[in-house]
Amino acid sequence: MDDVTITLLGKPGCHLCDDARAVIERVARELDVPWEERDITKSERDTEQYWEQIPVTLINGVQHDFWRVDEDRLRAAIGALRGS
């Protein structure tokens, strides 16, 4: 069972989402953490909630960051959840 899952909320054509994806892919690969991406335009609720904040990073379903992903902060949050 995985102890941490990262979710990237974004939309097509979002250059900040592309930047966030690159950081999340790198961190997830290096820390062996699963990640997923969700297109907010496919959900009225996601669109309403996150439209002005994308890209949004969730860790285990809890909002961690928005607009930009800070690689060091993401690593620290994952480490804290894992107890390391």
N, C-alpha and C positions, 0 to 999 in steps of 0.2 A: 504494500500500500504506500502510495506517495504521500509524503508529509506536507508538501508545498506544491501549489499549482499557480502559475502566472497566467493572467488573462490580459490581453491587449484589446482594448475597445477602440475602434477607429472606423474609418469609412474610405471607400475608394477615392483615389486622387488626392489624398492628404499627404503632403510631403513630410510633415512632422510625424505622421504615423509610420512612414517608411524609415525615418531615423530611429524611432522608438523600437520598431521591429528588429532592426539590426542589433541594437543594444540587448534587447530581450533574448534574441536568438543566441547571441554570444554568451551571455550570463547563464541562460538555461542549459546550454550545451556544456559549459565548463563546470557547472555545479550539479549536472545531471538532474535537472528539474523539468518536469513537463510544462509545456505552455500551449496556449490556444489563442486564437484570434477571433473576435466577434465584430461583425459589421453592424454598427448601430442603426444603419438605415433599414435593416431588416426587422427592427422591433420599434414600435411606436413608443414604448416605455423607455427603451435605451436612448432613442433619439431625443425625447423630451428631457431626460435626465442628464445626458452627457454631451449634447450638441456643442455647447460652447467650451468644453473642456478637452476635447480629443486632441491627441491620444490620451487615453486614461489607462493606467496600469492598476490591475487588481491583484492582490496576493490572497489566495484562498477566499476569493469573493469579496474582499474588503479593499476599498480604494486606497491605493498607496501613493500614486503620483498622477499628475495630469500635465498636459502640454509638452513636457520633456521628461525623458527618463534619465535620472542620474544613476550611472552604472554603479558607483561606490555605494550609494544609498540603497539600491536594489539588493546588492550583495549583502550589505549589513542586515537588511530586513530579513532576508532568507536565512542568514546565519543565526539571527536571534530566534527565529521560529524553530530552527533545528537544534538550538541550544549550544551552538558552537561560536 
